[in-house]
């Protein structure tokens, strides 16, 4: 898939490729990662990873998504994924990191770069995102970007097998980078 490569101080964000499949299977095979994502089943298999790669290529070709593998520049190790999916004319930001990479600022660093790409390259005026009620770390990432609360709704979670309360947020271009206070996991 040809698209673009984005960089941050510590990360390389590039289109997903076949070489990412083995690490994707391992990282998303961890229930503690999968349970934070709406559309990731558990257990997560190689076939699921291959389907994700195929759908990423097709969505990019159709102009409906821009997905990136997140790699640490040090060793170019694949640590997660981030992307923008166009829904009803608005980009939705989604991301995940393997558990060994939590708590090191990688999600914030990648999300900040991809949000900038959406606003300045794709000319988006706003981005939406959501996080499950029991994933406050993701809420802190979104707050650091300047996102504001936009309601709570149940959202199906394949890994859990049932709906989970999802805290939705919206990020307007004019608020991008204005850190918001995070209210916690409530």
Backbone as a ProteinNet text record, in pm:
[ID]
protein_1_A
[PRIMARY]
XXXXXXXXXXXXXXXXXXXXXXXXXXXXXXXXXXXXXXXXXXXXXXXXXXXXXXXXXXXXXXXXXXXXXXXXXXXXXXXXXXXXXXXXXXXXXXXXXXXXXXXXXXXXXXXXXXXXXXXXXXXXXXXXXXXXXXXXXXXXXXXXXXXXXXXXXXXXXXXXXXXXXXXXXXXXXXXXXXXXXXXXXX
[TERTIARY]
85.8	0	89.9	69.1	148.7	66.5	126.9	63.3	174.8	184.7	283.6	348.7	460.5	532.6	539.1	504.1	507.9	611.7	672.3	773.1	748.7	793.8	799.4	941.7	966	1100.6	1143.6	1051.1	1087.4	1022.4	927.5	844.9	846.7	826.3	802.3	662.1	579.5	443.9	439.8	416.1	414.5	295.4	256.3	144.6	172.7	68.1	86.9	139.5	218.4	271.5	275.3	297.4	292.9	388.9	500.8	599.1	543.3	434.7	374.5	284.1	247	147.3	188.6	308.7	342.2	335.2	388	383.8	241.9	162.6	23.2	-52.1	-29.8	-96.1	-57.1	70.5	117	60.3	72.6	31.5	-120	-197.8	-343.3	-396.9	-311.2	-349.9	-360.9	-313	-321.1	-460.7	-538.6	-675.3	-678.9	-579.7	-578.7	-564.2	-512.5	-508.7	-640.8	-681.7	-801.4	-927.5	-937.8	-1059.9	-1081.5	-978.9	-991	-1032.1	-1055.9	-1086.3	-1221.6	-1300.5	-1435.3	-1435.2	-1351.3	-1362.8	-1253.8	-1187.4	-1082.2	-1133.3	-1139.5	-1185.4	-1075.9	-1118.1	-1022.3	-1070.2	-985.3	-844.4	-828.7	-716	-682	-584	-619.4	-541.5	-467.1	-383.1	-312.4	-413	-519.7	-622	-683.3	-704.7	-756.4	-656.9	-529	-425.5	-416.9	-427.6	-425.1	-545.8	-663.1	-783.5	-768.1	-707.2	-685	-593.1	-486.1	-393.8	-466	-541.9	-615.8	-716	-789.9	-889.1	-821.7	-703.3	-628.9	-590.5	-543.2	-504.3	-626.1	-737.1	-859.1	-916	-917.3	-972.3	-888	-755.8	-670	-696.3	-707.4	-733.1	-866.1	-964	-1095.1	-1097.7	-990.8	-985.1	-1067.4	-1101.1	-1185	-1106.6	-976.7	-895.9	-748.6	-678.8	-533	-483.8	-425.3	-379.6	-228.2	-171.4	-26	15.3	121.3	187.7	278	282.8	368.8	495.1	609	737.5	826	896.7	999.6	1114.5	1166	1280.5	1399.9	1416.4	1526	1493.7	1557.4	1535.8	1416.4	1342.6	1221.9	1131.5	1108.3	1023.3	877.2	791.2	648.1	585.3	519.3	464.1	313.5	250.9	107.6	59.4	-59	-121	-203.9	-217.8	-298.9	-357.3	-474.1	-531.4	-649.7	-689.4	-804.9	-900.2	-1026	-1128.2	-1236.6	-1272	-1373.7	-1512.4	-1592.6	-1729.1	-1820.2	-1915.6	-2010.4	-1939.9	-1831.6	-1759.9	-1666.2	-1648.5	-1562	-1462	-1337.2	-1236.2	-1246.6	-1245.5	-1239.1	-1097.2	-1039.1	-904.9	-913.8	-833.6	-825.6	-680.7	-646	-507.2	-500.4	-390.9	-360.1	-209	-163.3	-22.6	-18	84.4	107.1	135.7	95	108	249.7	356.2	490.4	523.8	443.3	472.8	378.9	294.6	204.1	282.7	229.8	283.5	415.3	452.4	579.3	560.7	435.3	407.5	399.4	409.7	406.8	269.9	161.1	27.7	4.2	42.4	25.5	109.1	231.4	322.2	266.9	219	163.7	31.8	-54.9	-185.2	-169.4	-75.9	-51.2	-8	77.9	127.8	17.8	-63.1	-170	-281.6	-312.6	-412	-362.6	-235.7	-178.5	-188.5	-162.4	-176.7	-321.3	-417.5	-558.4	-594.7	-552.2	-589.3	-516	-388.3	-307.9	-285.2	-288.6	-271.2	-404.3	-493.9	-623.5	-730.6	-696.9	-787	-913.2	-903.5	-1016	-1040.6	-1165.8	-1197.7	-1219.2	-1249.4	-1259.6	-1235.2	-1201.9	-1177.3	-1260	-1311.3	-1380.3	-1302.1	-1325.4	-1263.1	-1347.8	-1319.7	-1389.4	-1297	-1330.4	-1254.2	-1350.4	-1326.7	-1412.3	-1393.3	-1499.4	-1500.8	-1385.8	-1340.1	-1235.2	-1096.1	-1079.9	-949.8	-915.4	-892.7	-865.9	-736.9	-640.3	-515	-542.3	-634	-668.5	-737.3	-816.3	-878.4	-774.8	-667.6	-561.2	-490.1	-469	-407.8	-493.2	-622.8	-712.9	-722.4	-722	-725.8	-601	-486.9	-362.3	-365.7	-447.9	-461.3	-553.9	-638.2	-735.1	-877.9	-902.3	-1036.6	-1129.5	-1257.4	-1359.3	-1466.9	-1530.9	-1633.4	-1747.6	-1799.3	-1909.8	-2016.9	-2020.2	-2124.9	-2074.1	-2163.2	-2134.2	-2242	-2200.9	-2296.1	-2241.5	-2329.7	-2279.6	-2223.8	-2110.8	-2049.7	-2009.6	-2040.6	-2004.9	-1854.2	-1810.2	-1668.9	-1658.5	-1598.8	-1589.2	-1513	-1402.9	-1320.5	-1396.8	-1477.5	-1552.8	-1682.9	-1732	-1856.1	-1982.1	-1971.8	-2089	-2058.4	-2162.6	-2146.5	-2081.6	-2003.8	-1930.8	-1955.1	-1965	-1982.7	-1859.1	-1885.1	-1778.6	-1792.8	-1685	-1679.8	-1631.1	-1718.1	-1684	-1628.6	-1535.7	-1477.7	-1472.4	-1459.6	-1438.6	-1322	-1246.5	-1130.9	-1143.7	-1165.1	-1174.2	-1034.6	-1014.6	-883.3	-835.8	-926.5	-884.9	-846.2	-885.6	-848.4	-730.5	-682.4	-574.3	-451.6	-406.9	-289.2	-318.3	-442.8	-480.9	-517.6	-428.2	-448.8	-572.2	-654.6	-775.6	-752	-820.8	-813.2	-890.8	-829.9	-894.9	-970.4	-1096.9	-1182.7	-1170.5	-1090.5	-1074.7	-1156.7	-1177.6	-1239.1	-1390.1	-1449.4	-1593.7	-1672.3
-116.6	0	122.2	209	331.3	441.4	511.7	625.9	715.3	727.2	818.2	755.1	808.5	770	894.5	878.3	988.2	954.9	1058.1	1035.3	1125.6	1077.8	1157.1	1141.9	1195.8	1184.5	1038.8	953.7	814.8	711.5	753.9	658.5	680.6	571.4	572.2	516.6	588.7	545.6	522.3	397.7	363.5	273.6	263.6	176.1	32.5	-39.2	-178.2	-262	-362.3	-452.1	-594.1	-687.2	-828.8	-863.3	-796.1	-823.5	-795.3	-718	-685.4	-796.1	-890.4	-990.2	-1069.2	-1126.8	-1205.6	-1124.9	-1004.2	-924.2	-877.4	-851.2	-812.8	-925.8	-1048.7	-1164.6	-1177.2	-1161.3	-1172.8	-1059.4	-935.9	-820.7	-814.7	-841.1	-839.5	-969.7	-1070.6	-1195.1	-1181.3	-1072.2	-1041.8	-985.3	-1056.1	-1011.9	-870.9	-834.5	-700.6	-590.2	-622.6	-527.5	-534.5	-655.4	-674.7	-620.7	-631.4	-587.9	-437.1	-362	-216.6	-171.5	-266.5	-235.8	-294.7	-220.4	-265.4	-381.5	-375	-468.5	-575.5	-602.2	-704.2	-824.6	-941.3	-1061.3	-1118.9	-1205.3	-1281.3	-1425.4	-1520.5	-1501.7	-1437.4	-1370.8	-1302.9	-1391.7	-1426.1	-1523.2	-1458.1	-1537	-1491.2	-1451.4	-1528.1	-1495.7	-1358.1	-1325.2	-1191.6	-1083.2	-1107.1	-1009.1	-992.7	-1102.4	-1094.6	-1017.5	-1040.9	-966.8	-817.5	-783.5	-642.9	-577.4	-646.1	-591.8	-570.3	-669.9	-659.7	-543.7	-533.4	-425.1	-288.2	-281.8	-155.2	-108.5	-201.1	-168.9	-123.2	-196.8	-162.4	-27.6	-3.4	122.4	241.4	223.1	331.8	361.4	256.6	274.8	346.8	320	383.7	522.9	558.8	688.7	696.5	580.2	579	555.4	529.3	509.1	530.9	575.5	588.2	517.6	399.9	320.8	311	311.7	309.1	205.7	134.4	53.9	148	128.3	209.3	129.3	186.9	121.9	213.9	155.5	232.1	251.2	372	396.7	312.2	295.4	212.4	66.9	13.4	-124.7	-148	-42.3	-51.9	-166.6	-176.2	-279.1	-236.3	-324.7	-298.9	-309.1	-199.9	-197.8	-173.8	-142.8	-117.6	-63.6	-3.6	47.5	171.1	258.6	379.5	413.8	473.7	508.9	602.4	647.1	733.9	663.6	650.8	591.4	694.8	714.2	812.7	751.9	815.2	770.5	893.2	891.2	1002.9	1137.1	1139.5	1262.8	1311.1	1232.1	1269.8	1157.5	1194.4	1093.4	1049.3	916.6	858.6	809.1	848.8	807.6	682	582.8	461.3	418.3	354.6	313	203.4	130	32.6	13.5	-22.9	-58.1	-192.1	-271	-392.3	-357.1	-444.6	-414.3	-377.3	-439.6	-399.4	-252.3	-185.6	-48.1	53.8	9.5	99.9	187.2	305.5	392	460	463.5	524	645.3	687.9	805.4	778.7	652.2	621.8	651.3	618.8	643.3	792.6	873.5	1018.4	1071.5	1025.9	1071.9	1037	913.7	871.1	942.4	953.4	1017.5	1165.1	1231.9	1373.3	1388.1	1299.6	1308.9	1278.9	1175.9	1138.6	1242.9	1300.1	1408.1	1527.9	1561.1	1669	1639.2	1514.8	1471.4	1491.8	1454.8	1470.7	1617.4	1702.2	1842.8	1918.8	1894.7	1978.2	1919.1	1787.1	1725.4	1686.7	1630.7	1586.6	1694.3	1805.9	1921.5	1888.7	1793.8	1763.7	1883.9	1908.6	2016.5	1963	1832.4	1768.6	1619.1	1558.9	1415.2	1365.1	1244.2	1182.6	1059.6	1018.5	897.3	849.9	730.1	676	584.4	566.8	473	410.8	283.7	215	272.6	266.8	328.8	281.7	158.4	103.2	114.1	209	235.3	384.3	426.6	569.1	618.1	529.6	572.8	630.3	568.9	621.2	756.7	774.1	904.5	1013.2	978.9	1077.8	1113	1014	1041.4	1142.1	1116.5	1203.5	1342.8	1350.2	1480.8	1562.3	1496.8	1567.8	1629	1573	1628.5	1749.4	1762.8	1871.3	1825.7	1694.7	1641	1674.4	1688.6	1716.9	1608.4	1587	1483.5	1508.4	1398.1	1407.7	1302.8	1252.2	1158.3	1017.9	938.4	799.1	713.3	600.8	509.2	367.3	267.5	130.8	101.1	30.2	-9	-155.4	-232.2	-373.6	-391.5	-490.4	-526.6	-675.2	-707.9	-847.3	-933	-882.8	-962.2	-997.1	-905.5	-929.5	-1004	-993.2	-1062	-989.9	-862.5	-784.8	-636	-556	-410.4	-355.8	-250	-184.3	-34.3	36.2	180.8	245.3	327.6	395.5	545.9	608.6	754.1	812.2	885.2	945.9	1086.2	1123.8	1257.9	1314.5	1445	1511.9	1609.1	1621	1710.6	1802.2	1930.5	2029.9	2080.8	2114.5	2163.9	2280.3	2371.1	2488.4	2452.8	2335.4	2292.9	2196.3	2159.3	2060.8	2110.5	2029.4	2063	2135.2	2173.7	2238.9	2130.1	2100.2	1992.3	2019.6	1917.5	1925.4	1845.6	1884	1807	1677.8	1567.4	1437.5	1409.6	1372.2	1354.8	1217	1127.5	995.1	890	779	661.7	659.4	754.5	751.9	762
0	0	0	-94.1	-94.7	-30	56	122	165.9	288.3	342.7	464.4	497.5	618.1	704.4	829.2	923.9	1029.6	1084.3	1187.5	1306.2	1422.1	1544.2	1596.4	1712.9	1769.6	1786.5	1834	1862.6	1773.1	1689.3	1616.2	1466	1395.4	1251.4	1231.3	1159.1	1127	977.3	939.1	796.9	768.3	640.8	607.8	652.8	695.4	735.9	619.7	653.8	551.9	606.5	517.3	554	667.5	674.8	780.7	920.4	930.4	1060.1	1113.2	1028.4	1068	1192.4	1198.9	1319.4	1449.3	1450.6	1573.9	1604.4	1502.3	1524.3	1593.4	1548.2	1609.1	1756.3	1785.7	1924.6	2010.1	1964	2045	2065.3	1959.5	1973.1	2031	2041.2	2106	2256.9	2310.9	2453.7	2481.7	2562.1	2590.5	2648.4	2727.9	2787.7	2683.4	2566.2	2454.6	2378.5	2340.1	2258.1	2324.7	2457.2	2526.9	2520.3	2481	2469	2329.8	2239.6	2100.1	2062.4	1988.8	1953.6	1854.7	1752.5	1641.2	1635.7	1747.3	1751.1	1829.1	1764.3	1834.2	1923.8	2014.2	2095.8	2099	2065.3	2028.6	1890.9	1872.7	1747.8	1671.9	1548	1470.7	1354.1	1291.4	1171.9	1062.9	1049	948.5	976	1103.4	1137.1	1095.5	1122.5	1086.2	934.9	861.9	715.2	663.3	722.8	683.6	711.4	825.8	859.4	756.2	717.9	618	485.5	443.2	316.6	322.3	432.3	442.3	449.8	510.4	516.2	376.7	295.2	157.5	77.6	90.5	17.2	62.1	193.1	245.2	201	199.4	153.3	6	-74.4	-218.2	-241.1	-154.6	-166.5	-103.1	-31.9	34.3	161.3	219.1	339.1	467.7	457.6	578.8	548.7	651.8	649.7	774.9	757.1	871.5	869.3	989	1003.6	1107.2	1077.2	1179.1	1257	1387.7	1474.2	1501.1	1464.4	1488.5	1570.9	1665.4	1735.6	1638.8	1630.9	1542.3	1584.2	1714.1	1764.7	1731.7	1628.7	1588.6	1498.5	1466.5	1383.9	1428.3	1559.2	1617.3	1609.7	1556.5	1545.5	1684.4	1728.5	1863.9	1868	1753.4	1753.2	1620.7	1625.1	1503.3	1537.5	1440.3	1456	1320.3	1319.6	1190.8	1200.4	1084.2	1066.2	971.2	1010.5	924.4	900.5	775.2	739.1	757.1	843.6	869	866.4	776	764.5	749.9	672.9	643.9	752.6	859.3	971.2	995.3	1022.2	1052	1197.4	1216.8	1350.6	1374	1485.2	1524.1	1609.5	1574.7	1654.5	1666	1776.4	1796.3	1900.9	1897.6	2002.3	2008.2	2125.6	2147.3	2218.8	2189.6	2266.2	2411	2502.4	2645.4	2689.1	2633.9	2678.6	2651.1	2568.4	2527.2	2591.4	2682.7	2753.2	2850.7	2875.3	2979.6	2947	2819.9	2780	2689	2671	2588.9	2439.8	2398.2	2255	2193.1	2264.1	2208.7	2187.7	2285	2271.7	2155.9	2145.8	2040	1901.6	1886	1757	1727.9	1828.5	1808.4	1772.5	1836.4	1805.2	1658.7	1612.6	1474.6	1374.2	1400.8	1307.4	1308.3	1423.2	1426.9	1345.8	1358.1	1277.1	1128.9	1091.7	952.4	905.6	990.4	953.4	932.7	1024.9	1016.8	907.3	892.7	803.3	664.9	653.3	522.1	459.1	540.3	488.5	500.8	566.6	582.4	661.8	753.8	842.5	933.5	966.1	1059.8	1201.1	1210.3	1341.1	1327	1439.1	1448.7	1566	1555.1	1667.8	1712.3	1834.4	1888.3	2005	2049.7	2165.4	2242.8	2370.2	2453.1	2552.9	2582.4	2677.3	2817.5	2896.8	3030.1	3118.6	3099	3184.6	3122.3	3030.4	2968.7	2986.1	3109.8	3133.4	3068.4	3045.8	2982	2843.5	2770	2637.8	2650.2	2755	2779.5	2801.7	2871.5	2894.7	2763.8	2677.2	2546.3	2470.2	2463.2	2387.4	2449	2581.6	2648.7	2616.9	2608.5	2576.4	2436.8	2348.7	2213.9	2211	2313.4	2317.1	2295.1	2297.9	2274.4	2390.4	2359	2459.9	2455.1	2568.5	2580.5	2482.6	2427.1	2332.1	2360.9	2482.9	2520.8	2547.7	2605	2638.2	2574.5	2517.3	2455.9	2465.5	2461.9	2457.3	2318	2314.8	2187.5	2199.8	2096.9	2098.3	2102.4	2178.9	2188.3	2156	2041.3	1999.1	2099	2151.8	2243.7	2371.3	2420	2543.5	2518	2394.5	2360.5	2405.1	2437.5	2478	2461.7	2476.6	2466.2	2593.1	2574.4	2682.6	2668.1	2780.7	2771.8	2709.7	2608.5	2534.8	2555.9	2600.7	2616.3	2483.9	2416.6	2288.5	2309.6	2222.6	2226.6	2085.7	2078.9	1951.5	1967.3	1863	1861.8	1741.2	1767.2	1660.5	1627.3	1501.7	1458.8	1546.3	1580.1	1658.1	1802.2	1850.1	1985.8	1987.8	1870.4	1862.7	1938.9	2032	2110.4	2240.2	2260.3	2386.4	2486.1	2574.9	2671.4	2755.9	2768.9	2851.1	2978.9	3083.5	3207.2	3186.8	3225.9	3214.1	3342.7	3329.3	3445.7	3510	3455.4	3514.8	3445.3	3511.5	3450.2	3463.1	3529.7	3553	3425.5
[MASK]
++++++++++++++++++++++++++++++++++++++++++++++++++++++++++++++++++++++++++++++++++++++++++++++++++++++++++++++++++++++++++++++++++++++++++++++++++++++++++++++++++++++++++++++++++++++++++

